[in-house]
Amino acid sequence: MKKVIPLLTLLALTISACTISTANISEAKICSSVSGESMMCTSDETMFATDTPEIIVTTKLDNAMEGTKVTFTWRYLEGSEPELIDEITVESPDIMPSYPNSTMPIPPSGMWPTGKYDVVITLDTDNFEPIVKAFSVK
């Protein structure tokens, strides 16, 4: 019995340190304009022109508690290492489903550099597998 109590204590600490959740993203799309009340991309694009005014990633978040954080990490993939462009974190409201999104405006130069990009979408839970949305600018 003496060995059981420390094991139960360790198990309780381990479980409390994890953030297991049923939160999930059922849709993730990239586009250059959104429509509708949900402000979702109607199509999932993979190619953009260098003068596209903005590139948008939209998601549909289900089964999340209020305050669940969705992080969008925008990266430029040309070169030896991916280059971080921006990282944006938004918190979900108490209404489900919710539609977190992130917008990357055209650079100050007025042109996107040509090449490959991606957006990595993560939730602040231990059991969520990141979603990677790849796209190109030509």
C-alpha positions as CSV (number, residue, x, y, z in Angstrom):
1,M,0.0,0.0,0.0
2,K,2.9,2.4,0.8
3,K,4.2,2.0,-2.8
4,V,0.7,2.7,-4.3
5,I,0.3,6.2,-2.8
6,P,3.5,7.6,-4.4
7,L,2.5,6.0,-7.7
8,L,-1.0,7.5,-7.6
9,T,0.5,10.9,-6.7
10,L,2.9,10.7,-9.6
11,L,0.1,9.7,-11.9
12,A,-2.1,12.6,-10.8
13,L,0.8,15.1,-11.3
14,T,1.4,13.7,-14.8
15,I,-2.2,13.9,-15.8
16,S,-2.6,17.4,-14.5
17,A,0.5,18.5,-16.5
18,C,-1.1,17.4,-19.8
19,T,-3.6,19.4,-21.7
20,I,-5.7,16.7,-23.3
21,S,-8.6,18.1,-25.3
22,T,-11.2,17.1,-27.9
23,A,-10.6,20.5,-29.6
24,N,-9.9,20.0,-33.3
25,I,-9.7,21.9,-36.6
26,S,-12.0,20.4,-39.1
27,E,-11.2,22.8,-41.9
28,A,-8.1,24.8,-42.9
29,K,-8.0,26.6,-46.1
30,I,-5.8,29.3,-47.8
31,C,-7.2,31.9,-50.1
32,S,-7.0,35.6,-51.1
33,S,-10.5,36.6,-50.1
34,V,-13.2,35.3,-47.8
35,S,-17.0,35.3,-48.0
36,G,-20.0,34.7,-45.8
37,E,-20.7,35.4,-42.1
38,S,-18.1,32.9,-41.0
39,M,-15.4,34.7,-43.0
40,M,-14.1,31.4,-44.3
41,C,-12.2,30.7,-47.5
42,T,-14.6,29.2,-50.1
43,S,-11.7,27.4,-51.9
44,D,-8.3,26.1,-50.9
45,E,-5.7,27.8,-53.1
46,T,-2.0,26.7,-53.4
47,M,-0.8,29.4,-55.9
48,F,-0.8,33.1,-55.6
49,A,0.5,36.0,-57.8
50,T,3.3,38.2,-56.5
51,D,0.9,41.2,-56.3
52,T,-1.8,39.4,-54.3
53,P,-3.0,42.0,-51.7
54,E,-3.3,39.5,-48.9
55,I,-3.1,35.8,-48.2
56,I,-5.5,34.4,-45.7
57,V,-5.7,31.1,-43.8
58,T,-9.1,30.3,-42.2
59,T,-10.0,27.4,-39.9
60,K,-13.0,25.9,-38.3
61,L,-12.4,25.1,-34.6
62,D,-14.7,22.5,-33.0
63,N,-15.0,21.2,-29.4
64,A,-12.7,23.8,-27.9
65,M,-13.0,25.4,-24.5
66,E,-13.1,29.2,-24.4
67,G,-9.6,30.6,-24.5
68,T,-8.1,27.7,-26.5
69,K,-5.2,29.2,-28.4
70,V,-4.7,28.7,-32.1
71,T,-1.3,29.7,-33.5
72,F,-0.5,30.5,-37.1
73,T,3.2,30.4,-38.0
74,W,3.9,31.9,-41.5
75,R,7.2,30.8,-43.1
76,Y,9.1,31.4,-46.3
77,L,10.7,28.2,-47.3
78,E,13.4,29.2,-49.8
79,G,17.0,29.1,-48.6
80,S,18.7,26.6,-46.3
81,E,16.4,27.1,-43.4
82,P,12.7,28.2,-43.2
83,E,12.4,31.9,-42.5
84,L,9.8,33.0,-39.9
85,I,7.6,35.7,-41.4
86,D,5.2,36.1,-38.5
87,E,3.5,34.2,-35.7
88,I,0.0,35.1,-34.7
89,T,-2.0,33.6,-31.8
90,V,-5.7,34.0,-31.4
91,E,-8.0,32.7,-28.6
92,S,-11.3,31.0,-29.2
93,P,-14.5,32.5,-27.9
94,D,-17.1,30.6,-25.9
95,I,-19.2,29.9,-29.0
96,M,-18.5,26.8,-31.0
97,P,-17.7,26.2,-33.7
98,S,-15.5,29.3,-34.1
99,Y,-13.6,30.4,-37.1
100,P,-10.0,31.6,-36.2
101,N,-8.1,33.1,-39.1
102,S,-4.9,34.9,-39.9
103,T,-4.1,37.3,-42.7
104,M,-0.7,38.1,-44.1
105,P,-0.8,41.5,-46.0
106,I,1.4,42.1,-49.0
107,P,4.9,43.2,-48.0
108,P,5.8,46.9,-48.0
109,S,7.6,46.4,-51.3
110,G,4.2,45.7,-53.0
111,M,5.3,42.3,-54.2
112,W,5.6,38.9,-52.6
113,P,8.9,37.2,-53.1
114,T,8.5,34.2,-55.4
115,G,8.9,30.8,-53.9
116,K,7.4,28.3,-51.5
117,Y,5.7,29.2,-48.2
118,D,3.7,27.5,-45.5
119,V,1.5,28.2,-42.5
120,V,1.8,25.9,-39.6
121,I,-1.4,25.8,-37.5
122,T,-1.2,24.5,-33.9
123,L,-3.5,24.3,-30.9
124,D,-2.3,24.7,-27.3
125,T,-3.2,21.1,-26.4
126,D,-0.9,18.1,-26.1
127,N,-2.8,15.8,-28.4
128,F,-3.2,18.1,-31.5
129,E,-1.1,17.3,-34.6
130,P,-0.1,20.5,-36.3
131,I,-1.6,21.2,-39.7
132,V,0.8,22.5,-42.4
133,K,-0.7,24.4,-45.3
134,A,1.8,24.8,-48.2
135,F,1.5,27.4,-51.0
136,S,3.6,29.1,-53.6
137,V,4.0,32.6,-55.0
138,K,4.8,32.9,-58.7
